[in-house]
C-alpha cells in the first residue's frame, strides 16, 4: 500500500505546483493573506501525509488530513467567489482536490480495516 500513499503525495505535490502558479495572479493585497493561508493549508497537508505514511497508527492523522483538505477546499472556493481566482483555475484545482479526496478516502478505509483486524 505504500505505493498508493506515494501516489496521493505525488498528486498533492502536482496540485501544489499548479496552485502556486495560480496564486501568483491574485491581487497583491491578497497574496499575503488569503493566498498565504491557502499555501499554508497545502503545506500542512503535505506534512500530515508524510507523517501519516510513517506512523503506526495513521488513522487519526488521516482524519486530520481530511479536515485540512476541507479547509483548503473552502479557502479556494472563497478565493474564486471573491473574484481573486479565475473560475477555470478554480475548476482545475477543485477537480484535483476531489481526486485527492477520493485517494484519501481509500487510504482511510484501508487503514481502518488494517487497524480493526490487527
N, CA, C and O of each residue as an XYZ file, in Angstrom:
472
protein
N       0.812     -1.215      0.000
C       0.000      0.000      0.000
C       0.854      1.277      0.000
O       0.345      2.372     -0.237
N       2.132      1.125      0.263
C       2.995      2.312      0.302
C       2.995      3.050     -1.036
O       3.080      4.278     -1.073
N       2.899      2.292     -2.140
C       2.911      2.967     -3.441
C       1.643      3.798     -3.644
O       1.695      4.847     -4.286
N       0.501      3.343     -3.104
C      -0.726      4.136     -3.175
C      -0.563      5.437     -2.402
O      -1.017      6.491     -2.846
N       0.082      5.362     -1.250
C       0.297      6.547     -0.430
C       1.255      7.504     -1.129
O       1.140      8.722     -0.993
N       2.192      6.948     -1.873
C       3.106      7.767     -2.657
C       2.348      8.469     -3.789
O       2.675      9.601     -4.144
N       1.341      7.805     -4.352
C       0.546      8.402     -5.430
C      -0.232      9.617     -4.930
O      -0.297     10.630     -5.626
N      -0.820      9.535     -3.746
C      -1.579     10.680     -3.217
C      -0.617     11.832     -2.931
O      -0.950     12.994     -3.162
N       0.553     11.516     -2.438
C       1.539     12.572     -2.172
C       1.969     13.237     -3.473
O       2.058     14.463     -3.544
N       2.237     12.431     -4.508
C       2.635     12.990     -5.800
C       1.505     13.835     -6.384
O       1.750     14.912     -6.927
N       0.263     13.347     -6.272
C      -0.897     14.100     -6.776
C      -0.993     15.449     -6.050
O      -1.257     16.480     -6.670
N      -0.778     15.428     -4.737
C      -0.838     16.674     -3.963
C       0.304     17.614     -4.344
O       0.098     18.823     -4.459
N       1.489     17.076     -4.539
C       2.619     17.916     -4.937
C       2.372     18.539     -6.315
O       2.688     19.708     -6.535
N       1.810     17.763     -7.232
C       1.447     18.311     -8.551
C       0.409     19.420     -8.404
O       0.487     20.451     -9.072
N      -0.568     19.196     -7.517
C      -1.589     20.206     -7.233
C      -0.936     21.481     -6.705
O      -1.295     22.584     -7.118
N       0.026     21.327     -5.790
C       0.695     22.489     -5.211
C       1.429     23.308     -6.276
O       1.394     24.538     -6.248
N       2.084     22.634     -7.201
C       2.804     23.335     -8.278
C       1.816     24.171     -9.089
O       2.078     25.338     -9.378
N       0.681     23.574     -9.457
C      -0.332     24.307    -10.218
C      -0.896     25.465     -9.385
O      -1.036     26.583     -9.881
N      -1.215     25.190     -8.129
C      -1.835     26.198     -7.264
C      -0.897     27.385     -7.023
O      -1.333     28.536     -7.035
N       0.373     27.105     -6.806
C       1.314     28.209     -6.600
C       1.320     29.139     -7.807
O       1.354     30.360     -7.653
N       1.286     28.564     -9.004
C       1.230     29.378    -10.222
C      -0.045     30.193    -10.288
O      -0.013     31.369    -10.648
N      -1.166     29.581     -9.945
C      -2.458     30.275     -9.981
C      -2.512     31.388     -8.937
O      -3.067     32.457     -9.190
N      -1.936     31.134     -7.772
C      -1.987     32.121     -6.690
C      -1.121     33.343     -6.984
O      -1.362     34.420     -6.437
N      -0.118     33.184     -7.842
C       0.733     34.315     -8.219
C      -0.054     35.431     -8.898
O       0.367     36.587     -8.896
N      -1.200     35.076     -9.478
C      -2.011     36.055    -10.202
C      -3.082     36.714     -9.330
O      -3.864     37.535     -9.809
N      -3.108     36.349     -8.055
C      -4.066     37.008     -7.166
C      -3.626     38.453     -6.942
O      -2.444     38.773     -7.071
N      -4.571     39.316     -6.610
C      -4.199     40.713     -6.339
C      -3.139     40.799     -5.238
O      -3.127     39.999     -4.303
N      -2.274     41.763     -5.369
C      -1.182     41.930     -4.407
C      -1.703     42.008     -2.969
O      -1.076     41.496     -2.042
N      -2.844     42.647     -2.800
C      -3.420     42.799     -1.459
C      -3.793     41.463     -0.826
O      -3.896     41.363      0.396
N      -3.995     40.436     -1.652
C      -4.399     39.120     -1.129
C      -3.251     38.123     -1.048
O      -3.397     37.063     -0.441
N      -2.126     38.447     -1.646
C      -1.012     37.497     -1.669
C      -0.467     37.199     -0.284
O       0.070     36.117     -0.048
N      -0.599     38.150      0.634
C      -0.060     37.945      1.978
C      -1.152     37.576      2.974
O      -0.894     37.471      4.173
N      -2.356     37.383      2.486
C      -3.454     36.988      3.374
C      -4.051     35.675      2.886
O      -3.598     34.605      3.293
N      -5.054     35.737      2.027
C      -5.736     34.522      1.584
C      -4.795     33.583      0.824
O      -4.822     32.374      1.053
N      -3.980     34.110     -0.061
C      -3.041     33.255     -0.802
C      -2.061     32.584      0.162
O      -1.739     31.407      0.003
N      -1.596     33.323      1.148
C      -0.680     32.749      2.136
C      -1.383     31.669      2.963
O      -0.775     30.651      3.293
N      -2.656     31.884      3.298
C      -3.425     30.875      4.036
C      -3.604     29.608      3.207
O      -3.511     28.502      3.739
N      -3.858     29.757      1.921
C      -4.010     28.605      1.024
C      -2.687     27.833      0.954
O      -2.676     26.604      1.018
N      -1.596     28.551      0.825
C      -0.282     27.901      0.776
C       0.002     27.162      2.078
O       0.530     26.051      2.059
N      -0.344     27.771      3.202
C      -0.136     27.119      4.500
C      -0.937     25.827      4.602
O      -0.436     24.822      5.105
N      -2.173     25.852      4.128
C      -3.002     24.642      4.148
C      -2.386     23.543      3.291
O      -2.349     22.380      3.692
N      -1.904     23.917      2.117
C      -1.294     22.922      1.229
C      -0.052     22.302      1.873
O       0.158     21.092      1.796
N       0.765     23.143      2.505
C       1.975     22.645      3.152
C       1.638     21.784      4.363
O       2.304     20.777      4.603
N       0.611     22.163      5.133
C       0.172     21.333      6.262
C      -0.276     19.965      5.777
O       0.040     18.944      6.386
N      -1.022     19.955      4.667
C      -1.471     18.676      4.114
C      -0.279     17.800      3.738
O      -0.271     16.607      4.040
N       0.710     18.369      3.093
C       1.895     17.610      2.700
C       2.590     17.040      3.936
O       2.989     15.876      3.951
N       2.730     17.863      4.958
C       3.387     17.406      6.188
C       2.605     16.263      6.840
O       3.200     15.279      7.277
N       1.290     16.385      6.909
C       0.478     15.335      7.531
C       0.538     14.052      6.701
O       0.558     12.956      7.261
N       0.567     14.177      5.372
C       0.708     12.979      4.528
C       1.993     12.238      4.854
O       1.999     11.014      4.986
N       3.072     12.982      4.981
C       4.370     12.363      5.292
C       4.317     11.714      6.663
O       4.774     10.583      6.831
N       3.764     12.416      7.647
C       3.656     11.853      9.000
C       2.782     10.604      9.017
O       3.120      9.613      9.665
N       1.666     10.652      8.310
C       0.745      9.509      8.278
C       1.408      8.310      7.623
O       1.209      7.176      8.059
N       2.181      8.544      6.598
C       2.847      7.448      5.901
C       3.862      6.750      6.799
O       4.135      5.562      6.628
N       4.418      7.487      7.755
C       5.431      6.932      8.660
C       4.845      6.394      9.967
O       5.521      5.670     10.699
N       3.597      6.743     10.258
C       3.010      6.420     11.560
C       2.504      4.989     11.634
O       2.084      4.409     10.632
N       2.550      4.437     12.826
C       1.944      3.124     13.057
C       0.433      3.239     13.088
O      -0.280      2.503     12.406
N      -0.036      4.170     13.888
C      -1.482      4.412     13.982
C      -1.776      5.668     13.174
O      -1.779      6.777     13.710
N      -2.023      5.485     11.881
C      -2.152      6.637     10.996
C      -3.570      7.187     10.914
O      -3.770      8.289     10.403
N      -4.552      6.448     11.403
C      -5.937      6.872     11.231
C      -6.220      8.277     11.776
O      -6.861      9.069     11.085
N      -5.762      8.617     13.001
C      -6.007      9.997     13.476
C      -5.384     11.054     12.559
O      -5.974     12.112     12.345
N      -4.202     10.775     12.021
C      -3.556     11.718     11.119
C      -4.331     11.830      9.814
O      -4.436     12.914      9.242
N      -4.869     10.719      9.347
C      -5.645     10.755      8.106
C      -6.930     11.544      8.291
O      -7.374     12.228      7.369
N      -7.534     11.459      9.473
C      -8.721     12.277      9.736
C      -8.347     13.754      9.799
O      -9.109     14.602      9.333
N      -7.174     14.076     10.375
C      -6.688     15.460     10.373
C      -6.469     15.942      8.938
O      -6.786     17.082      8.600
N      -5.931     15.069      8.112
C      -5.700     15.390      6.705
C      -7.019     15.661      5.988
O      -7.108     16.571      5.164
N      -8.032     14.879      6.301
C      -9.356     15.068      5.709
C      -9.936     16.430      6.091
O     -10.544     17.105      5.259
N      -9.749     16.827      7.337
C     -10.230     18.146      7.782
C      -9.473     19.250      7.056
O     -10.078     20.216      6.591
N      -8.165     19.115      6.957
C      -7.357     20.141      6.279
C      -7.725     20.232      4.803
O      -7.711     21.320      4.227
N      -8.050     19.107      4.191
C      -8.499     19.111      2.795
C      -9.781     19.921      2.653
O      -9.924     20.689      1.701
N     -10.705     19.760      3.578
C     -11.964     20.517      3.527
C     -11.715     22.011      3.749
O     -12.349     22.849      3.110
N     -10.802     22.337      4.645
C     -10.426     23.738      4.876
C      -9.841     24.336      3.594
O     -10.190     25.451      3.207
N      -8.953     23.590      2.945
C      -8.343     24.063      1.700
C      -9.391     24.272      0.616
O      -9.355     25.275     -0.097
N     -10.324     23.336      0.487
C     -11.410     23.496     -0.492
C     -12.181     24.787     -0.237
O     -12.505     25.518     -1.173
N     -12.468     25.059      1.015
C     -13.230     26.261      1.366
C     -12.462     27.533      1.033
O     -13.044     28.490      0.524
N     -11.174     27.554      1.313
C     -10.361     28.737      1.029
C     -10.269     28.992     -0.470
O     -10.329     30.137     -0.917
N     -10.123     27.925     -1.240
C     -10.023     28.086     -2.692
C     -11.359     28.541     -3.269
O     -11.396     29.375     -4.174
N     -12.454     27.995     -2.748
C     -13.790     28.422     -3.191
C     -14.017     29.894     -2.837
O     -14.586     30.644     -3.630
N     -13.573     30.305     -1.650
C     -13.689     31.702     -1.242
C     -12.899     32.607     -2.186
O     -13.388     33.660     -2.595
N     -11.684     32.196     -2.528
C     -10.862     32.995     -3.448
C     -11.565     33.169     -4.790
O     -11.519     34.248     -5.381
N     -12.212     32.119     -5.268
C     -12.944     32.209     -6.533
C     -14.173     33.109     -6.380
O     -14.430     33.961     -7.230
N     -14.926     32.921     -5.302
C     -16.137     33.725     -5.083
C     -15.832     35.210     -4.908
O     -16.657     36.055     -5.257
N     -14.676     35.531     -4.381
C     -14.277     36.928     -4.212
C     -13.673     37.513     -5.492
O     -13.344     38.699     -5.546
N     -13.531     36.682     -6.510
C     -13.002     37.165     -7.785
C     -11.486     37.197     -7.850
O     -10.921     37.803     -8.761
N     -10.813     36.550     -6.892
C      -9.344     36.550     -6.871
C      -8.761     35.400     -7.674
O      -7.576     35.409     -8.006
N      -9.590     34.409     -7.986
C      -9.136     33.224     -8.704
C     -10.094     32.993     -9.865
O     -11.295     32.836     -9.644
N      -9.594     32.969    -11.091
C     -10.480     32.740    -12.238
C     -11.205     31.394    -12.117
O     -10.659     30.423    -11.594
N     -12.432     31.361    -12.606
C     -13.260     30.159    -12.482
C     -12.577     28.938    -13.089
O     -12.648     27.850    -12.517
N     -11.920     29.094    -14.231
C     -11.266     27.958    -14.892
C     -10.173     27.368    -14.011
O     -10.056     26.148    -13.894
N      -9.376     28.230    -13.392
C      -8.328     27.742    -12.485
C      -8.957     27.073    -11.266
O      -8.471     26.046    -10.789
N     -10.045     27.668    -10.766
C     -10.769     27.069     -9.644
C     -11.261     25.670    -10.015
O     -11.126     24.732     -9.229
N     -11.834     25.533    -11.216
C     -12.343     24.230    -11.667
C     -11.240     23.175    -11.685
O     -11.443     22.051    -11.226
N     -10.094     23.532    -12.205
C      -8.961     22.602    -12.275
C      -8.508     22.225    -10.863
O      -8.259     21.055    -10.573
N      -8.406     23.225     -9.997
C      -7.975     22.963     -8.623
C      -9.003     22.123     -7.877
O      -8.643     21.194     -7.154
N     -10.271     22.443     -8.049
C     -11.334     21.691     -7.368
C     -11.346     20.237     -7.825
O     -11.525     19.332     -7.009
N     -11.157     20.007     -9.117
C     -11.133     18.634     -9.639
C      -9.959     17.848     -9.041
O     -10.101     16.672     -8.705
N      -8.824     18.493     -8.913
C      -7.664     17.833     -8.301
C      -7.941     17.488     -6.841
O      -7.572     16.414     -6.365
N      -8.592     18.405     -6.142
C      -8.899     18.150     -4.731
C      -9.918     17.033     -4.570
O      -9.862     16.278     -3.599
N     -10.850     16.919     -5.514
C     -11.802     15.798     -5.476
C     -11.038     14.480     -5.623
O     -11.296     13.522     -4.894
N     -10.112     14.440     -6.553
C      -9.325     13.227     -6.762
C      -8.472     12.896     -5.532
O      -8.383     11.736     -5.128
N      -7.852     13.910     -4.946
C      -7.068     13.704     -3.727
C      -7.986     13.202     -2.609
O      -7.606     12.318     -1.840
N      -9.184     13.761     -2.520
C     -10.148     13.319     -1.512
C     -10.532     11.860     -1.684
O     -10.659     11.134     -0.698
N     -10.718     11.425     -2.914
C     -11.042     10.008     -3.168
C      -9.870      9.113     -2.769
O     -10.061      8.055     -2.170
N      -8.673      9.544     -3.102
C      -7.488      8.768     -2.728
C      -7.350      8.708     -1.207
O      -7.004      7.667     -0.649
N      -7.620      9.816     -0.554
C      -7.563      9.866      0.902
C      -8.621      8.951      1.515
O      -8.352      8.248      2.489
N      -9.818      8.964      0.944
C     -10.873      8.080      1.425
C     -10.460      6.616      1.347
O     -10.735      5.841      2.263
N      -9.804      6.238      0.261
C      -9.300      4.871      0.127
C      -8.236      4.559      1.167
O      -8.201      3.460      1.720
N      -7.373      5.525      1.430
C      -6.311      5.349      2.425
C      -6.921      5.192      3.818
O      -6.486      4.348      4.601
N      -7.923      6.005      4.117
C      -8.612      5.906      5.412
C      -9.279      4.538      5.541
O      -9.167      3.878      6.574
N      -9.963      4.128      4.498
C     -10.657      2.838      4.527
C      -9.659      1.700      4.729
O      -9.880      0.812      5.552
N      -8.575      1.731      3.984
C      -7.543      0.702      4.100
C      -6.914      0.709      5.495
O      -6.657     -0.352      6.062
N      -6.671      1.878      6.041
C      -6.057      1.990      7.364
C      -7.007      1.547      8.462
O      -6.591      0.923      9.438
N      -8.285      1.869      8.303
C      -9.285      1.456      9.286
C      -9.465     -0.041      9.305
O      -9.589     -0.640     10.373
N      -9.481     -0.657      8.125
C      -9.629     -2.107      8.017
C      -8.415     -2.784      8.620
O      -8.546     -3.738      9.388
N      -7.227     -2.291      8.273
C      -5.987     -2.865      8.798
C      -5.962     -2.761     10.308
O      -5.576     -3.704     10.998
N      -6.375     -1.614     10.819
C      -6.335     -1.361     12.251
C      -7.290     -2.267     13.006
O      -6.937     -2.805     14.056
N      -8.516     -2.445     12.477
C      -9.506     -3.217     13.206
C      -9.246     -4.718     13.153
O      -9.732     -5.456     14.010
N      -8.493     -5.179     12.166
C      -8.209     -6.610     12.083
C      -6.922     -6.969     12.810
O      -6.632     -8.145     13.032
N      -6.142     -5.939     13.182
C      -4.835     -6.197     13.803
C      -4.842     -6.219     15.259
O      -3.798     -6.427     15.878
